[in-house]
């Protein structure tokens, strides 16, 4: 299993947009993303996302850490 990368909220949003998530709304520093078939998620626009929070976001998106790393490199 790969280590969870240290990333910001905005970089994570850009990676998730590559698989079909769209920013629906923002409130303060939090971004709400929706997908046609997957459940909506909320990502804070912080400069560093905690490892537990990023793991929860990936679990909600049905992504593995390895798949997320590939999306970051694209």
HUMO-V351150 format. One record per backbone hydrogen bond with DSSP energy under -1.0 kcal/mol. NH is the residue of the N-H (numbers start at 1). CO is the residue of the C=O. Records with the same first field share a line. If there is no record, write none. Layout:
NH: CO, CO
This chain:
9: 46
12: 8
13: 9
14: 10
15: 11
16: 12
17: 13
19: 16
20: 17
21: 16
22: 34
24: 32
25: 32
27: 30
30: 27
31: 43
32: 25
33: 41
34: 22
41: 33
43: 31
45: 29
49: 7
54: 50
55: 51
56: 52
57: 53
58: 54
59: 55
60: 56
61: 57
63: 58
68: 64
69: 65
70: 66
71: 67
72: 68
73: 69
